[in-house]
Amino acid sequence: MNTKEILKAFPQPDGKILRTIDKEACEKAVRQIIAGGSKTVREIVDLIFEPGKGEDIQPRHALHATAIRVGGYGKEKKRKAFASSLAATLVDERHKTVKGFVIRQLQVCGGIEQGSAIAKFLTDPDEHIYEYAAQALEAIGPETVSHFRKAYAKAKGAPRLTILQGLGVLEDSESKAAFRDAIKHKNLEIRLAGLWGLMRIASAEDVDLLLAQSLKESGWGRIKATAYCLELAEKLEATGAKKGAQAIYSNIKKTRTAKNEDHLLESADRGLARLK
Amino acid sequence: MKKIPSTQTRRSFLAKSATGATAATILPRHVFGAPHVPPSEKFGTALIGCGGRGPGTYSQLTKGLDVELVGACDVDLNRAQRFSQARSKGKAEVYQDFRELLERKDLDLVAIATPPHWHASISIASAEAGMDVLCEKPMTRFVAEGRAVVNAFERYGRVFQIGTFGRFNRSKDKGSVLKHKIMASGLLKNCEAVRMKKGGLKVKQWSGTPGIPPQTVPEQLDWDLYCGPSPWKPFESRRTTGTHRGYWDYEGGGMCDMGQHHFDPEQWTYGKDHTSPVEITPFAPPSHPEVTGMWAWVELKYADGFKFVMESGEWGPAYDKSPVRDVSLDDLSKKDQEKIKAMPDPEPLLSFGEAVKQRKQAGGHPEAAHRAACILHLANLAIRLGRKLNYDPDKEVFVNDEEANRFLNPPMSAPWRV
């Protein structure tokens, strides 16, 4: 069936919203898209435009519906085939916003097989596509971490922070040096991402580093850096590394003496009580 | 605030119970050597998110407390200025970025009335800065955020109250208290009750409009900060000012707008404040990637067999899987009925103001608010995914559905993270 005919199953706004929608017709269209394979997928992506440059409500709806419907237990073959077809369109000449939309669908249905195709955009600052790429890879899971490591080595500007955060999301203990290095950066948010990364990997050997940095920071930086110290202490408690947790709680208790930080002192007191 | 003629601080903590659940117990400040603070203190307050629900949420924050507004914050500076003018004749400082507001040393209580995609990050940051929080419903935008809020308020011993209050009246209603006791007793092993919420979830009202071309960002609005933890999208005005409810990036349609009002009291009544459904079955057409849309019904079944059903009444067929029926003493043996009658009534729920003064847990505490928000999130995910979902309420993950799990904790845009 002609792709444009298939897409007609999806609604156009009726009084601004998609109130007139035929479930069975849409489900049938999804099955037709899956059966149509990579040719149909590419034809649908061809009908998607940069926002404001064309009418594409139906193809966007259809592509997303299919990305969703190929997920779930027992559908692995269909999901892999659809994700592969979708990722193949990322090499075509298209506006970055369209590729961003495709990547967001891969966030829903993609697998490690699509990692390389998505990772090409991790360092690309145009149209926030690096964020979409990072979020898709993070959703796909820890197997994508090598893409973040490679990209971080060459990333500049806004993508660098996003990639560093991605390494933290994926709890990459091999990025310990990158997290430590980030703490020396002049930009507060990069420093915080470094501290957060060390907390995420529960790095017991960096307890002193986190505590020292939390004291160097002021204002928002101090609030967040201290929070990461306390979260690290809880992680260390959970893994039985009580010495590290005790060091954090004792330090917080000793150093947070201002009236507006007494909640930190109390939190440290509770932590110490748990360790007894 | 630090205007009290005292060297004492009002800040005290809420303790974590031995079971790990958030407890209603108070461990006063003097346990750790500091003197008790009388409840006559004046509190420094702020509102973050000054449009729409903002003024109403702020009023809830201040009920029964002696307060002074010290800050008004909104990504739209005009709104923050208007609120400061209206409530403090312009004395309260105006902020566009909540991070700067939370650095204030004279701030004790924060009302949060931003769109929901900001609720968790700002609630957590407020607790980290030592503040008590009253946060507009729905509590969060997705499941993992809620758990992070619960953990943060336990960590810092702060008071949190969700901005819905139906459970307070429920907890005083005799019939509801009886049902609460039956369900909380654990005596009802195979519960056949089905509670239906038909209509009232504003499906069409809060459906989004797809395909609107990007517009110029108004000068007074920090659009990047508005997007914050959600995926960045080009500005168009319907993504803000109330109609944000129709976009998955910020809320979850009428389900999330109204659901916490409807299901928070139900959750209390039926003793589900510390758990979530295990099976979620939807009837809905494929959803759009950006905007919320139509659905017919969702059935949410708990481990004990109890079911909540929501029926939109605005699209599709009516729910017909199970007959609607309530819980009653007749569901129990005579012996168990006597046990229920002998049970003491549950402790009264504390208002936010009382909880702040007494340093106890508020009635709409983080765990309860999170579990109520989960009802809506799980229902919405079933609608979006179009399939039956099996959920583990302890681990808070879907069972055997890796793609569905991606929606429980979607990655945030840097530098935002919970």
Chai-1 contact restraints between the chains, C-beta under 6 A:
chainA,res_idxA,chainB,res_idxB,connection_type,confidence,min_distance_angstrom,max_distance_angstrom,comment,restraint_id
A,K16,B,T209,contact,1.0,0.0,6.0,A-B,restraint_1
A,I17,B,S207,contact,1.0,0.0,6.0,A-B,restraint_2
A,L18,B,H288,contact,1.0,0.0,6.0,A-B,restraint_3
A,L18,B,G293,contact,1.0,0.0,6.0,A-B,restraint_4
A,R19,B,K204,contact,1.0,0.0,6.0,A-B,restraint_5
A,I21,B,P285,contact,1.0,0.0,6.0,A-B,restraint_6
A,I21,B,M294,contact,1.0,0.0,6.0,A-B,restraint_7
A,K23,B,P285,contact,1.0,0.0,6.0,A-B,restraint_8
A,C26,B,P285,contact,1.0,0.0,6.0,A-B,restraint_9
A,C26,B,P286,contact,1.0,0.0,6.0,A-B,restraint_10
A,P51,B,P214,contact,1.0,0.0,6.0,A-B,restraint_11
A,P51,B,P234,contact,1.0,0.0,6.0,A-B,restraint_12
A,G52,B,P213,contact,1.0,0.0,6.0,A-B,restraint_13
A,G52,B,P214,contact,1.0,0.0,6.0,A-B,restraint_14
A,I57,B,P210,contact,1.0,0.0,6.0,A-B,restraint_15
A,I57,B,G211,contact,1.0,0.0,6.0,A-B,restraint_16
A,R60,B,P289,contact,1.0,0.0,6.0,A-B,restraint_17
A,H61,B,H288,contact,1.0,0.0,6.0,A-B,restraint_18
A,H64,B,P289,contact,1.0,0.0,6.0,A-B,restraint_19
A,A65,B,P286,contact,1.0,0.0,6.0,A-B,restraint_20
A,I68,B,L385,contact,1.0,0.0,6.0,A-B,restraint_21
A,G71,B,E403,contact,1.0,0.0,6.0,A-B,restraint_22
A,G72,B,R387,contact,1.0,0.0,6.0,A-B,restraint_23
A,G72,B,D401,contact,1.0,0.0,6.0,A-B,restraint_24
A,Y73,B,N400,contact,1.0,0.0,6.0,A-B,restraint_25
A,Y73,B,D401,contact,1.0,0.0,6.0,A-B,restraint_26
A,H128,B,W232,contact,1.0,0.0,6.0,A-B,restraint_27
A,E131,B,S413,contact,1.0,0.0,6.0,A-B,restraint_28
A,Q135,B,P411,contact,1.0,0.0,6.0,A-B,restraint_29
A,E138,B,P411,contact,1.0,0.0,6.0,A-B,restraint_30
A,A139,B,R406,contact,1.0,0.0,6.0,A-B,restraint_31
A,L161,B,A414,contact,1.0,0.0,6.0,A-B,restraint_32
A,T162,B,A414,contact,1.0,0.0,6.0,A-B,restraint_33
A,Q165,B,A414,contact,1.0,0.0,6.0,A-B,restraint_34
A,E189,B,P415,contact,1.0,0.0,6.0,A-B,restraint_35
A,G219,B,E103,contact,1.0,0.0,6.0,A-B,restraint_36
A,W220,B,R99,contact,1.0,0.0,6.0,A-B,restraint_37
A,W220,B,E103,contact,1.0,0.0,6.0,A-B,restraint_38
A,I223,B,E128,contact,1.0,0.0,6.0,A-B,restraint_39
A,I223,B,A129,contact,1.0,0.0,6.0,A-B,restraint_40
A,A227,B,E128,contact,1.0,0.0,6.0,A-B,restraint_41
A,K259,B,T9,contact,1.0,0.0,6.0,A-B,restraint_42
A,N260,B,K105,contact,1.0,0.0,6.0,A-B,restraint_43
A,N260,B,G130,contact,1.0,0.0,6.0,A-B,restraint_44
A,D262,B,T9,contact,1.0,0.0,6.0,A-B,restraint_45
A,D262,B,R11,contact,1.0,0.0,6.0,A-B,restraint_46
A,H263,B,R11,contact,1.0,0.0,6.0,A-B,restraint_47
A,H263,B,G130,contact,1.0,0.0,6.0,A-B,restraint_48
A,H263,B,Y156,contact,1.0,0.0,6.0,A-B,restraint_49
A,E266,B,F13,contact,1.0,0.0,6.0,A-B,restraint_50
A,E266,B,G157,contact,1.0,0.0,6.0,A-B,restraint_51
A,S267,B,R155,contact,1.0,0.0,6.0,A-B,restraint_52
A,S267,B,Y156,contact,1.0,0.0,6.0,A-B,restraint_53
A,D269,B,F32,contact,1.0,0.0,6.0,A-B,restraint_54
